[in-house]
Amino acid sequence: MTAPTPKASGALRTIGELSAETGLPHHVLRYWETRFPALRPLTRAGNRRYYRPEDAALVRRIDRLLNHEGYTIRGVQQLLAAEAKGEPEDGIATALTAIRDALVDALARDGRG
């Protein structure tokens, strides 16, 4: 018996294939579908799920945020919602604004601003 041929990068993935690729159990993927509106795989007869490449990328991102960067589910929901609206991450934007303002003030005090 020969090994299965790997799928093309743009091919649809079943929940089993995505689970095997990411190491996430099926029930976690199904749960995330209820918590993250952007994660909407195609469903076919028998409620079979087929994940598009963008769905698979979102699953990997959610996994990274939750399991490696310490975000909570609510935090990831807020981050994805803000990105969908085109808003920057609040923490990063606030920090960068504060740094910029401090530099402007320092340059003004030094006579270079």
N, C-alpha and C positions, 0 to 999 in steps of 0.2 A: 504494500500500500504506500502511495507517495504522500508526502506532506502537502497540506492544502496550500494553494497559491495565495500569497498575500494580496489583499485587496488594494486597489488603486486609492490614492489619497482622497479623491473626491467621491468615493463610493459610500453608499449608505451602510451603516453598521447596525446590527441587531443589538439588543440590550446585552445579550451574552458576549458578543464580540467586544463591545465597549467595556463591559465589566472585566473581561480578561485583559484588555489593553491597559486599563487604569488601575486594576486591583481593587476596585470598589464593588461591593456586593450589589446584586440586582435590587434589593429592597431599598438601598440607599439612593440609587438612581431614580427609582419610582417616587421616593419621598421628596427628593429635590425637585421633581417635576411639580409637586404640590406647593413648594415654597418659593420657587423662582419662576415667575411668569415668562421670562425670556427663554426658558428651557422647555421647548415644545417639540418633541420628536414627532415624526409622522406616525400615525397609527393606521393599521390595516385591519383586515378581517381577523377576528379572534383577538382584537386589541393588541396585536403584535406591534412593538415599537421599532421604528427605524430612525436612527440618529443621523442627521446630515453632518457634514464636516464642521459647520459652525456650531451645531449642538455639541459635538464631541469636544471642540475647543472650549466651549463654555463650561462643560463638565470638568475639564482639566483645570480651568481657571478657578472654578468654585472649590475644587479639591485643594488646590494650592492655597487659596485664601483661608479656607476653614482648617485644613489639617497641617499646614506648614507655616502660615503667617499669623495664626492665632485669632483670626476674625471669628465673630459669632455669626450665626445664621442671619440674625437681624442686621448685623453690620454689613454682611455681603449683600443683603437685600437693599439696604440704603445706598451702598456703593453702586450697585448695578442700576438702581432707579435714578441716581444722580447722573450717571453716565448716559442713560437713555435720554435724559433731558438736556444733555450737553453741558452739565455743570462739572467743574473740576472737583477733585476730592477736597473736602473742607479742610482737613488737617494740613495737607501739603500746600494748598493755596494760601491758607492763613500763615503758615510758617514762611513761605517765600515772600509774601507781602511784608511781613515783619522784618525780614532780612533786608529787603529792598529799602524800606523806610529807614532802617537803621543806617544803611550805607549812604542814603541821600542826606540824612542829618549829619553824619560824620564828615562827608565831603563839604557840606555847607559850613560847618564849624571850622574846617581847615582852609576855607577860602577857595575851594576848587569847584564848588557846586553851582 
